[in-house]
């Protein structure tokens, strides 16, 4: 239930700030409006139905759109960036990548927008770019549980990318 202002309160005659008047902040890949129901991604075949993305076969009358995860991958703009640092990862790269892919596969089965975009080496670290910030944190937590090491999630608001650092 929404609270009502008192009629005698000094701000009672001032209009409330509406959601349409607020400046747009946050994720540039989030949509301001809902997609038509049903919609299907032309790249990955995910379906937008009842307000959420899911896997399945698209109906013939589905609107053709590109999902936010496919747009992020095409633009090269990740939501999460996991960096593996230290002397441990080069010797165990295949095992660490397999663990990251396993976590992604488990998450992607239920949430189509959670994917690994790229895996590359950059300045002596292995960087895993993800289309979802929580996926980067989840992979980092799985690495910490399975291979020990330290997990850092520095607080930063300079851009919309969550940076996670795993070090061993």
N, C-alpha and C positions, 0 to 999 in steps of 0.2 A: 504494500500500500504506500502510496506517495504522500509525503508530509505536505501539509497546507500551511502557508504563511499566515501569521496572525494579521488581522485587518488593521491593527494598531501599530504594527512593526514599521519602522521608518523605511524599510526596503519594500514594503508591500506594494507600492506603486511602481517599482522598477521591474521591468520584464526579466524573466529568467533567461540565462544564456542557453540557446538551443543547440542541438548537435549539428545542425546545418550551418550555424554561424561560426563554429569552432574551426581554427586552422587545422588542416590535415597534417597529422604527425604519424610517426610509426612506420609501418611496412609499406613501401611504395608498390608492392605487388598484391596487396589486399584490394579487393574490389569494393567500391562504395555501394554498389547495388548488387542484388542477387542475380545470378544467371537465370535465363529461362529454364523452366523445369519441364522435361529433362534436357540436359546438355551433355555433350561428349567431347572429350579432348581429342583433337585430330592427331596429336603426337603419340600419346601413351595409351589412349583408349579408356581412360578413367571416365566415370559417369558422375555428373552432378545431379543429385536427386534429393528432394526434401531438405535442401539447405546444406548438404555435405557431399564431399567427394568420396566415391567408393569404386571398387572394381566390379565389373560385370559386363554383359553384352549390351551395347547401346540400342535403344529402339530406333526404328527407321525414321521416325519424325523428330529425332533429337537435334537440337541446335548445335552447330559445330563451333567450338571455342578452343582456346589453348589454355590449359590449366596453369595456375601460378607456378608450380614446380617446373613445368616445361619452359615457361617464360624465363624463369631464373637461370636454368641451365643454358638456354640459348643466349641470354644476355651476359652470362658469366658473372652473375651477381649473387653469391651465396648468402644464406641467412645465418649459417654457422660455419666456422672455420676451426678445425681441430688440427693442432700442430703437435707432432711427435718429435721430441728432442732428446738428445743425449747419445751415449755410445751404444745403447741397447738395441735401438730400432733397426740399424742397418743389418745386423746379424740375424734378426728375426722378422724381417720385413714381410715375407710371405705369410707367416703365421699371424702377424698383427693385422694385415690387410684382410685375411680370411675372417678374423674375428669381427672386424668392422663391417664386412659384407654380410656376415651372419646377423648382426644386430640390425642392419638396414633391412634385410630380407624379412625378419620378424616384424619390424615396425611397418614396413611397406605393405605387408599382407592386410593389415587393418586400416592403415592410413596412407592412401596413394600419394599424398604430397610430401611424405618423408622419404627422401632419396639421397644417395651420394651422387654429387654432381661430377666431381673430379678428384683424382688422387695423383699428386705430383710431388716432386722433390724441389724444395726452395730454400736456399741458403743453409744447407746442412740439416734441414728438417723435412719430415714427410708431412705434407699438408693434405688433409681430407676436407673438401668443401661439401657442405650439405645444403639441401633446400629447406631445412627446418632447423631452428636453433636448438630445440630440445633433442633432436637426433644427434647433434654434435656432442652435447652433454652426455647423452646416453651411451654413445660409443666410448667417450672418455671414461665414464664410470665403469664400463665393462672392461676396458684396458686396465684400470686401476685394480679391479677385483681379480682379474686373471693373471696379470703380470706385475703387480705391485706398482711402485713408482708414485710420483706425486702428480696430482691433478690441480690445476689452477684455472679459475674462471675470473679473469680481471674484469672489474667494472669499467665500462666505457660507454659513453653516449655520443661519440663523435659520428658514428654511422649506425646503420641498422644491422650490423653483423656481430653475432656473438662469437667471441674468440675464446677457445678452450685450449689449454696447453697441458700435454701429458709429458712428463719427463722421467727418464730413468737412465 
